Amino acid sequence: MHYDVFNGDADGIIALLQLRLAQPMESTLVTGVKRDVQLLKTLSVSAGDTLTVLDISMAQNHAELRQALANGARVFYADHHKAGEIPDHQNLEAHIDLDANTCTALIVDKLLNGRFHTWAITAAYGDNLVAKADQLADKAGLCALEKAQLKELGILINYNGYGANVGDLHYAPDDLFKALLAYDTPFALLADKSSPFYVLQSVYQQDMDLALTTEAQYQSEVLGVFALPNCAASRRISGVYGNLLANQSPDCAHAILTQNSDGTYTVSLRAPLNNKQGAGDICSQFVTGGGRAAAAGVNVLPKEQLEHFIEIVEAYYRGQSI
């Protein structure tokens, strides 16, 4: 068996898209919503099985990765999240880059020598690496309209990955991947008026309009906190809304709180774009938290811990000890 294991956001989907456009392969797709990162827990692999694992933290899947290797599976692993100790094993090919200005699709792009470079640029836009994506797009000779098109496409694919479960999404991530596989370039997808781009474009604006009516629950010069109501639209828009706020105020951190039915919050934290560090370390202090330096989250934050969360974020970005 071969398994393609990938995060359900723009970076994970497009990282795999590049690989399968270059190397078509029959595989079992293993993915989920963006916050489903412990995907190796769902697998039971045997000697001779092969895995491609993309855009999920090795640290969050460490025990399962070791077990897969011990069982005789071969694993290709590419990621930009916290890795922890990388196993030294002959059956593991690991490509881990924790630079805050890269993403998994850009790691794969290098391995493929830029064969599907415009897809990789699209993923960088989707992962809110706007300055990096602009730099790569300029170097590739793309015009302003083409850059804007790739940016919108990346945002829409990323937007589709957010939700409490796959039922919140407009496309299941594995279905979206399979749909995108029909297009060698993002521009071919854009040229097809029946493609997922146009479906997502129409529903995205409805969800964003909801978010844009939200006033800050807490605001200082280093942190803005916004709370969205308990509904599927909030869960879908939370991540890209945080990215939008981060781009509008690059010196400020932003936390998007989505209310859950049990009274807790799901939190998306964006570090300031001009200081892309700390988000993962902050969120990791909470039981269900984690992420990378520039963007992280807490799956379940009790309301009584919100004030403490704000204090920790404030202290960090004011340069105080936490």
N, C-alpha and C positions, 0 to 999 in steps of 0.2 A: 504494500500500500504506500502511496505517497500522499502526504497531507500538506496543504497550503494553509498556514495559520497566520492570520493577519488582523490588525486592528481595523475597525469598521469606519475609520475616518478617511479623509482625503489622502493623508500620507501613507497609511497602510494599504489602502486599495490601489493607489497609483504605484507604490513600490512593487506590489505583486503584478500589476498590469504590465509594467515594463518587462519584468522577468518572463511572463508568459507570452508576451508578444515576441520576445527574443527566443524563448525556449518553450514552445507549446508542450503541454503535458496533461495527461488525465490525472486528476487529483480529487481528493476529498477536501472541500473548503470548510475551514473552521474559523468563524469570526463572530461578531456580535456588535452591540452598540459600543460607542467609543470607550466607555468606562469598563467594558468587559476586557480586562487585561490579563487575567489569570487563565488564559485559554488552554494552556497545556494540561490543566487539571481535568479537562473534558476528554482526554485521549488515553487510550491504552495501546501502546505500541510494542512491537516485537522485533526480533532480529530480522534484518533485511528491509524493514520499513525505512522510509526517508521522509524528512520533514523540512519544509521551508518556513521559517518563523520570522515575521516582519512586524516591526513597530509596536512590540510589547516588551515591557521591562524584563530583562533577564533576572533581575533581583526578585521580581514578583513571581517568577516561574522557575526558580533555582532548583528546588527539590524535584520537580517534575522533569526538568531538563536532565538532571543527573540520572534519574531513573530511566529515562528514554535511552540515554547513552549506555547505561549499564545493561539494558535489555538488548543492545546490539543495533539500535537504530542509528542512522547517519543524519546529522542535523546541519543545515545552513541557517545561520542566524544573523540578521542585520537589524540594527536598532540604534536609537540615539537617546534612550532613557537610561535611568540608573541601572547599572549592570551588576553591581556587587562583584563577587569573585567569579571570574570567568573560568569554567572548568578546563583543565589542560587534558584534552582527550583527542585521540587520533580521528575520531568520528565526528568531531565538531569543527565546523568552519565558521568562525565568528568575525563579524565586521561591525564593531561597536565604536561609535564616535559621539562623545558627549558634548561636543561644541554646541553652544546655544544658538549658533547661526547655521546649523545644518538640520536635516531631517532624514528619515530612512530612505525616502525616494531619491534624495540627492546622493546618498551612499550607494544605492543601487545604480544610479546614473553613472557614477564614476566606474563602477565595476563593468558596466556595459559600454564604456567609452562614449557616452553621450548619444547612444543609438536612438533613444526616444526622449531627447532632451526637452522638447516642449512639454511633454507630459511631466517630467521632473520639475520644471519651472512651475507648472500648474499646481503641483503638490506643495511646493514651497509657498506659493501664495496662499493655498488652503491652510497651511500650518502657521500662518501669520508671520512668515519670514519675508515681509514685503520688501525691505531694503535689499536683501539677498536675491530675491526673485527678480526685482527690477535690475539689479546688477547683471545677473545672468541673461535676462531678456535683452538688455542693451548690448551685451557682448555677442549675443546670437543674432543681432541685427533686426529685432522685432520693432515694429512701429508702435506708436502710442495706442492705437486702436487694438492691435494684437495683444499688447500687454494688458489692456483693460479687459479684453475678452478672457484671457487666461486667468486673470485675477478673479473675475466673477465666477468662472467655472470652478476654480479651486475652492472658493468660499462656499459655493452651493454643494459640492460634494462633501465638504467638511460639515456643513450644516446638517446634512442628511444623517450623519452618524450619531447625533446627540439624542438621547431619550433614555427613559428608565428601562425600557425593554424594546425589542424590535417592533412591537405593535405601535409604538409612538412614531416610528419612522415612516417616511413616504416610500422608501425602498429598503428592503432587507439588504444589508451590505454585500452578501454574496450574490444576490440578484443584480445589484448595481454594478459590481465587478464584472459579472458575465455580460451585462449590457454594454459596458465600456470596452470590452475586449473586441468588439466589432470595429473599433476605430484605431487606426495606426497613429493618428495624431489628434490632438484636441480640436484642431481646426476642421477635421473631417467630421467630428461629432457636432460641432457648431453648425456645420453646413446642412445637417440632417434635422429638419424641423420636427421630426417625430422622436428625436433623441431625448434622453432623460434631462438634459440641460433645460429644455423649455418647460418641462413639467415642474422641475424644482424651482425654476425662476418665478413661476406664477405663485407658488405657495410660500416661498421664502418671504416675499414682501409683506404678506399678511401677518406672518409671525413677527417680523421685525417691527411692524407698525405697533403691535402690542407692546413690545419691549421699549420702544421709543417714548411711550407715554409714562414710563416709570420714573419717578423722582428718586434721588439718592436717599437712602435710609440713614446713611452716615457719610460725611464728607470732610476731609481735611486736605492739607496740601500734599500729603503722601499717599492717601487712600480714599477711594470711593467705594461704597457698598450699596448695591442695588438688589432689592428683593422682588422676585417675580412670583405670580400666583401659581397655585397647584393646578396645572393643566398641561396637556401634551404640547401645546404651542410653546409654553415657557421652557419645557425640557428640551425641545428641539432648538430653540434660538439661543439658549444660555451661553454656549461657547463662542459662537460668532459674534454675539452681542458684546461679550467681554473683549474680544479682539477689536471690535469697532471702537469701544471706549478707550482701549489701550492706544490705538492709533490716533485718536483725537487728543489725548492728554498723555504724551509719552514719558513725562516725568512722574507720573502717578501710578500706583498699583490699583487694581480693580478687583473686587470680589462680587460675583453674581450669585445670589442665593435663590434657589428654586425651592419653594415650599413643598414638602411631601405630605401625603395624606395622614401620616402618623404624627405630624407636628414638628418633625425635624426638617433640616435643610440639606439640600445637595449644593455644594459650593464649587464654583469655578474661580480660581484665582489666577490673575495675570500679573506678572511682575512688570514694573515700568519698562517700556521699550528702551529707554536710555540707561537702564540698569538691570539687564536680563539675568537676574540671579535670585536665589532664595526661595522661590515659590514651592519647589519640591521639598526643600528642607522644612519649610513652615508647615505644609500640609501633612508631612510625614509624622509630625508630632501628635496627630490625631489618629485614632484607631483605624479608621477607614480611609485615611488620606495617603496621597503619594503624587508622583508626577516628576516633571523635569524642572530645571532652573527657571525657565521663562514662563511656564504654564503648568499648573497643577490643580488638584481638587481634593475635596473630601466628599465621599459618597453619602455619609450620614453624619450630620452635625446636630446634636441636640441643641435646642434653642437656648438652654441655660449655659451652653459653652460659647455662644456667639460673641459675647462681650470679651471673653478671654481670647478668642480667635482674633478679634479686631485689635486687642492690645498687643498680641504677638506680631501681627503684621505691621502695625504702627511702629513698634520698637525696632523691628528689623530694618525698615526702610528709613528710619531716622538715624540708623547707625548705632543703636543702643544694643546692649546685651539682651538676649531672650532666654 
